[in-house]
Amino acid sequence: MNILILGSGGREHTFAWKIAQSPLCDQLFVAPGNAGTSTVATNVEIDVLEFEKIAAFCLSHQIDIVLVGPEVPLVAGIVDFFESNTLLSSIAIIGPNKQGAQLEGSKDFSKQFMNKYGIPTASSRTFDFTQLEEGIAYLETHPTPIVLKADGLAAGKGVIITSSVEEAKATLTEMLAEKKFGEASAKVVVEQFLDGIELSVFTLSDGENYLLLPEAKDYKRIGEGDTGLNTGGMGAVSPVPFADESFMQKVTEQIILPTINGLKAENINYVGFIFFGLINVGGNPYVIEYNARMGDPETEVVIPRIENDFVEILKAVAHKQLDKITISTTAQSATTLMLVAGGYPGEYNKGDEILGLDNISKDTLVFHAGTKKEAHKTFTNGGRVMALTSLGNNISDALQKSNRAAELIQWKNKYYRRDIGKDVLRFEKIEAEKEQ
């Protein structure tokens, strides 16, 4: 089979790494890709929003499956584009259509969906620019902290938690009146703050059936101790020690099944990944957000734990036969650390040479994100540069390997968090004590 992956981040490198292992894969392409994907696939200089060029490439290279990595082309309607073109009808595209992608593309849509189908989530109200004064008045009666979310896509940075009413008022004004996040904050969701510990749960749907993938916990804040600005993700661990059988049963019954059934009730043929961003509040799960694709850097710890042939899974999605697939997951833990450019998520430099990649042991997988290759050298080409994933007997063991690798890779002003995963070690210790 010939397969095309769309995207250029760590998620797409991880997909390519896994797919390249399958004997079912004949040719593998990534558009536009990065320095890492070029080692396991052929990079194609096409942007993820150049639908006409993507279609032409698929036809000229007899592509059988297109796996859409990032959310932007999904929200822009790439699946609808393929489905409306009879020449592309034989190509399986893995990702939801524009209507289904609204789960991520519009926070207001997803809130209304959850409320309609009784899916536990924080209480909220949505305001646009014409309702700014009404929104400010609403904030005056709102308990703190207050969560404000840009309705549209904001590259993982559109969520702001404010500690005071005055800060919330100023933030709402910035988002609506001053367009802090551009059109993404044309509407803002004002949300109740939930106090708990977060995790990410993933399913893959073929429109009829779904497959539950390994869960993960990611870390969004730039600073250690979960401080500072939100980022696209600074690291992740899998499995999540507190997500035991009892908790996951609640997730399935209260969140996953109502979501899948709700999509069917809305006549949305949802094909692709659903990312459930959850929070555990006193042992009960609540949905913080949906994403219409796999997370990044969660993909970097979830996919390496899956033992199945990934192309077999994608084929099952294409033929609506996921009910015939049984997921096989390693008992090992996986951790990943994201190495970023100094200054990220604010202004940062590009084009710094990356050194030390040859010193990384086989214990650690290097998944490139913002990188490029020139004249046999690798350079930074984004804010989040690369993810270092290690497998171990437990989270502590895997973290030691990832941190050891992080010390060996160098470029000017490299930064990474050294506390990734440490908050869940106490849960792992409790589980270990139960087994003794």
C-alpha positions, -999 to +999 in steps of 0.1 A: +000+000+000+011+036-007+005+059+023+006+097+026+008+114+060+000+151+062+019+172+087+054+182+099+055+176+136+065+150+162+032+133+158+037+128+121+073+115+126+059+090+151+032+079+127+058+075+100+082+056+122+054+031+131+039+028+096+073+022+080+077-010+101+047-026+085+052-051+056+019-038+042+034-004+035+051-002+000+057+035-003+054+061+025+053+099+020+050+128+044+039+163+034+056+185+042+075+164+068+107+173+087+143+161+091+131+131+111+104+119+087+130+120+059+148+091+075+118+067+073+098+082+044+099+105+014+092+142+022+069+161-002+070+199-004+033+204-002+016+224+026-013+207+045-037+233+032-028+229-005-057+205-012-055+206-050-017+197-049-024+170-023-051+155-045-028+156-076+000+139-057-023+112-044-035+104-080+000+105-095+015+083-068-014+059-065-019+067-028-042+042-010-045+059+025-041+095+036-035+099+073-042+135+084-020+145+114-029+181+124-062+197+131-059+227+107-067+208+074-094+188+091-112+220+103-106+235+068-125+205+053-099+183+036-120+152+041-150+170+025-128+180-004-117+144-010-153+130-006-166+156-032-141+145-059-150+113-076-114+108-088-104+105-051-132+082-040-110+051-039-085+068-015-092+062+022-087+095+042-083+090+079-098+120+097-132+135+104-151+157+080-156+194+086-187+189+107-170+163+129-139+184+132-160+211+149-155+191+181-121+208+181-126+237+157-153+253+179-152+252+217-188+266+217-200+237+194-183+211+216-198+226+248-233+226+233-227+190+221-216+178+256-246+195+273-270+180+248-258+145+253-252+147+291-214+144+289-198+157+322-180+190+316-175+223+333-203+248+332-198+277+308-212+306+287-201+319+254-197+356+244-188+374+212-177+410+207-213+424+207-218+408+241-186+421+257-204+442+283-227+413+291-196+391+295-179+415+318-211+417+340-212+379+340-175+377+352-184+399+382-205+371+396-182+343+386-161+324+412-123+324+407-102+310+391-119+317+358-111+299+326-113+317+292-111+298+260-108+311+224-136+294+205-114+286+174-080+271+168-052+288+186-023+263+183-029+251+219-024+286+233-060+298+234-068+288+270-061+313+298-067+307+335-072+339+354-069+342+392-090+373+397-122+389+383-102+420+372-077+398+353-106+379+337-122+411+325-090+424+310-084+391+293-119+389+279-115+424+265-081+415+250-096+384+233-128+399+220-120+436+214-083+434+206-085+400+189-056+385+210-059+353+191-073+367+158-105+351+145-100+322+169-112+345+197-141+361+178-161+341+204-148+333+239-160+305+262-160+315+299-158+283+319-159+270+354-124+260+368-122+224+377-096+214+403-081+180+396-054+161+377-055+159+339-051+131+314-057+123+278-078+094+264-078+085+227-102+065+205-100+057+168-134+055+151-144+041+117-178+057+118-194+026+132-170+011+157-142+025+179-109+013+193-096+025+227-059+034+225-035+037+255-041+068+276-015+095+283-008+125+305+008+156+289+022+188+304+012+221+287+029+248+308+063+260+298+077+262+333+085+235+358+058+229+384+032+236+357+039+274+357+041+300+330+024+301+296+006+273+278+024+256+250+016+229+225+029+204+250+062+199+269+062+162+275+040+132+282+038+098+300+019+066+293+002+047+310-014+071+336-011+054+370-043+068+384-064+058+354-073+024+369-100+000+356-127+017+377-119+051+365-116+040+329-150+023+331-165+057+341-147+073+312-162+047+288-197+048+301-201+085+309-179+101+281-168+079+252-200+060+245-222+092+248-198+110+224-198+082+198-235+078+200-241+116+200-221+119+168-242+092+152-274+109+164-262+141+147-256+121+115-219+129+116-199+101+100-169+105+122-138+086+109-106+092+127-091+100+161-110+115+190-088+130+217-106+134+250-089+160+272-101+149+306-097+159+343-101+136+372-120+155+399-124+133+430-123+101+410-148+113+384-139+122+348-149+155+332-142+167+296-120+197+294-118+196+256-121+174+225-095+173+198-102+158+163-068+142+160-041+126+181-023+148+206+013+160+203+034+150+223+010+123+235+013+104+202+050+100+210+042+079+240+010+062+228+021+049+195+053+032+207+033+013+232+010-002+205+022-036+194-002-041+164+007-035+128-005+001+125-013-003+088-037-031+096-055-008+120-057+019+093-071-006+068-097-017+093-107+020+097-110+024+059-133-007+056-153+000+088-139-032+104-124-019+136-146-043+155-123-071+142-092-055+157-080-062+193-055-036+205-022-051+219-002-028+242+032-033+258+033-035+296+062-011+295+058+026+303+067+053+279+079+089+286+088+118+263+105+151+269+100+179+244+131+199+237+122+235+226+139+266+214+147+292+240+120+318+243+092+294+232+062+299+233+071+335+227+097+347+202+124+322+195+153+317+171+154+292+141+183+278+122+205+267+151+226+236+144+216+206+165+245+186+179+247+152+197+221+132+178+246+105+171+252+101+209+217+089+217+215+053+227+189+028+213+170+031+245+156+064+233+136+073+202+141+107+187+110+121+171+116+154+152+091+183+152+105+217+143+137+206+124+151+208+089+181+191+073+207+210+051+240+196+038+238+166+061+233+188+092+202+192+113+189+226+123+161+239+145+130+251+125+103+257+151+095+263+187+090+226+197+121+210+182+121+173+191+106+148+215+128+121+232+108+090+240+120+061+261+104+028+272+111+014+306+098-010+332+080+019+349+077+057+345+107+064+367+129+041+346+117+056+313+122+091+326+158+085+335+165+074+300+147+104+284+165+128+307+198+113+300+192+117+263+181+153+268+214+162+283+233+149+253+215+169+226+227+205+222+219+237+204+219+273+214+194+282+242+179+247+242+152+243+269+132+214+284+113+206+316+131+183+340+100+176+361+079+158+334+061+128+349+073+133+385+038+143+397+025+108+389+053+088+405+034+088+438+005+069+421+029+045+406+044+039+441+010+033+455+002+007+428+035-011+434+028-013+471-006-028+464+010-056+444+034-065+472 
